Amino acid sequence: MKRSAATAVAAAAAVLAVAAPSAAQQTSFDIIDEGHVDVFGVAYEDGELDLHIHDDENGVERDPGSTALRVNPAARTTVPAGYDFLGEEGDDVWILPDTNVEGLLFAGWATEEVPDGVFVDDTLTITVHDAWGDVDLYTVDDFGDPTVLFDSAEGPGSWEVGTGGHGHLNWAFGEAGGWYKLTVEAEGVLEDTNQTVSTGEVDYWFYVAC
C-alpha cells in the first residue's frame, strides 16, 4: 500500500534522526521524501521577503533549517550524452526530475505568495551561493537541451523568476550516502522605492540515500 506523504515524513525522520550532519545546528530533521514540494518558496509580507519550504503534499510551510529533503534511491540514473556538467556520459547521478515521478520529490520553486506590482518588472532573483558536494540545478527545453542554473563546480548561480508564479527544475547530486547543503537567497527591487529587498542567505539540507 502506498504511504501517505505524512507517513513518509514521520518514517524518514525516525531513520535519519541520528544521522544529521555534525555541522548542522539540528540533531534531527523533519524529512520530506516524496510528493510535490516548493523547495524555494518565496513570500512577501510586511515589507519583508521570506524563504521557506512549501510542502504541498501536506499543505504546510516548513523551516529550511529544521527540514531535510530526502533523495530516494530511485533517483539514481546515468549521465546522458550532452550533459557534461553532470559528469562523464554513463556515470551514476541522482536526479530529482522536473516531472512528477512516484516515490520521488517533485521539487521546484514558487512565488505565489508575492503579489504582482510590488517588484520591478514583477521579477525576483534566486541565487544559490554555495553547496556542499557535487550539485547541479538545471532546466531542459522542449528539444532536450539543458540550461544550467547552478553548478557547484562553477560557483554561485542566479536566475530570474516571475512573481505570482511557480516552476520546476532538475536537481542532480553526484554521490549517494551523504548530506548536501545549499545556501540560497532571493531578492528583488521594490517598484516604489528602487530599494533591494533580500531574504538573506538561507541553508537548505538534502540527504541522498543509497
C-alpha positions in Angstrom: 0.0 0.0 0.0 1.3 3.4 -0.9 2.4 5.5 2.1 0.9 8.9 2.6 3.4 11.8 2.5 2.8 12.4 6.2 3.7 8.8 6.9 6.8 9.1 4.8 7.9 12.2 6.7 7.5 10.5 10.0 9.2 7.3 8.9 12.2 9.1 7.3 12.6 11.4 10.4 12.9 8.3 12.6 15.5 6.8 10.3 17.6 9.9 9.9 17.3 11.5 13.3 20.7 10.3 14.4 22.3 10.9 11.1 22.2 14.7 10.9 25.5 16.3 9.8 27.7 17.5 12.6 27.9 21.0 11.2 24.1 21.4 11.4 22.5 23.0 14.4 19.7 20.5 14.3 20.3 17.0 15.7 17.3 15.7 13.8 15.1 16.9 10.9 11.6 16.6 9.6 12.1 14.7 6.4 10.2 15.0 3.1 10.9 12.3 0.6 8.1 12.3 -2.0 5.4 14.4 -3.4 5.1 17.9 -4.6 7.2 20.4 -2.8 8.2 24.0 -3.5 11.7 23.9 -2.1 12.4 27.6 -2.8 9.0 29.0 -1.6 9.2 32.8 -1.5 6.7 35.1 0.3 6.4 38.9 0.7 4.7 40.2 3.8 5.0 43.4 5.9 7.8 44.6 3.7 10.0 41.5 4.0 10.9 38.6 1.7 10.9 35.2 3.2 12.3 31.8 2.0 10.6 28.6 3.2 9.7 25.1 2.0 6.1 24.8 0.9 5.1 21.2 1.4 2.2 21.0 -1.0 1.5 17.3 -0.2 0.7 18.1 3.4 -0.4 21.7 2.9 2.1 23.2 5.3 5.1 25.6 5.3 8.4 24.2 6.7 11.5 25.9 8.0 14.5 25.0 5.8 16.7 24.9 9.0 14.7 22.0 10.5 13.7 20.1 7.4 15.7 17.8 5.1 14.7 16.8 1.6 15.5 13.1 1.0 16.5 12.0 -2.4 15.3 8.4 -2.6 17.4 5.6 -4.2 15.0 5.5 -7.2 16.6 8.9 -8.3 19.7 7.0 -9.4 20.3 7.2 -13.1 23.2 7.8 -15.5 24.6 10.9 -17.1 23.2 11.2 -20.7 25.2 12.4 -23.7 25.5 16.2 -23.9 25.2 16.7 -20.2 28.9 17.1 -19.4 28.2 19.4 -16.5 26.9 16.3 -14.6 30.0 14.2 -15.3 31.1 11.7 -17.9 28.4 10.0 -20.0 27.3 6.8 -18.2 28.4 7.9 -14.7 26.0 7.4 -11.9 24.0 10.5 -10.9 21.0 11.0 -8.6 18.3 13.3 -10.1 15.0 14.7 -8.8 13.4 15.4 -12.2 11.2 18.3 -13.3 8.4 15.8 -13.9 6.3 14.1 -11.3 7.7 10.6 -10.6 6.0 8.4 -7.9 8.3 7.8 -5.0 10.5 10.9 -5.6 10.2 14.5 -4.6 8.6 16.7 -7.4 10.7 19.7 -6.4 10.5 23.3 -7.6 10.1 26.9 -6.7 7.1 29.2 -6.1 6.5 32.9 -5.7 2.7 32.7 -5.5 2.9 34.5 -2.1 4.5 37.5 -3.8 1.9 39.8 -5.4 2.4 41.5 -8.8 3.1 45.2 -8.9 5.4 45.2 -5.9 8.8 44.5 -7.5 10.3 46.0 -10.7 9.2 44.0 -13.7 7.4 41.6 -11.4 10.7 39.8 -11.1 12.7 38.2 -8.3 16.2 36.7 -8.5 17.0 33.4 -6.8 20.7 32.8 -6.1 22.4 29.6 -4.9 25.6 30.9 -3.4 27.3 27.7 -2.4 26.7 23.9 -1.9 28.3 21.0 -0.1 29.3 18.4 -2.6 28.6 18.0 -6.3 25.2 19.6 -7.1 23.7 20.9 -10.3 20.3 22.6 -10.8 19.1 22.9 -14.4 16.1 23.1 -16.7 15.5 21.3 -20.0 13.8 22.8 -23.0 11.4 21.1 -25.4 14.3 19.9 -27.5 16.1 18.2 -24.6 18.8 20.9 -24.3 19.7 21.8 -20.7 20.2 25.3 -19.2 22.4 25.1 -16.1 21.1 27.4 -13.3 23.7 26.3 -10.7 26.8 24.2 -10.9 28.7 23.7 -7.6 31.9 23.4 -9.5 31.5 26.8 -11.1 30.5 28.9 -8.1 27.2 30.9 -7.4 24.4 30.7 -9.9 21.4 33.0 -10.3 18.2 33.1 -12.3 15.1 35.2 -12.5 11.6 34.2 -11.7 8.3 36.0 -12.1 6.2 37.0 -9.1 3.0 35.1 -8.5 4.5 32.1 -10.3 5.6 28.5 -10.0 8.0 26.2 -11.7 10.1 23.0 -11.6 13.7 22.1 -12.3 16.1 19.2 -12.2 18.1 18.6 -9.0 21.3 16.5 -9.6 23.6 15.1 -7.0 26.9 13.4 -7.8 27.0 10.8 -4.9 24.7 8.9 -2.6 25.0 8.2 1.1 25.6 11.7 2.4 24.3 15.2 3.2 24.3 18.2 0.9 23.7 21.8 2.0 22.6 24.6 -0.4 22.9 28.2 0.7 20.2 30.2 -1.1 19.0 33.8 -1.3 16.0 35.5 -3.0 15.9 39.2 -3.7 14.0 41.9 -5.7 13.9 45.6 -6.3 10.9 47.4 -5.0 8.9 49.3 -7.6 8.1 52.3 -5.5 11.5 53.0 -3.8 14.0 51.1 -6.0 15.3 49.5 -2.8 16.6 46.0 -3.0 14.9 43.6 -0.5 16.5 40.3 0.3 15.7 37.1 2.3 19.3 36.9 3.4 21.1 33.6 2.9 19.1 30.5 3.9 20.6 27.0 4.3 18.7 24.0 2.8 19.5 20.4 3.6 19.3 17.4 1.3 20.1 13.7 2.1 20.8 11.4 -0.9 20.0 7.8 0.1 21.9 4.8 -1.2 
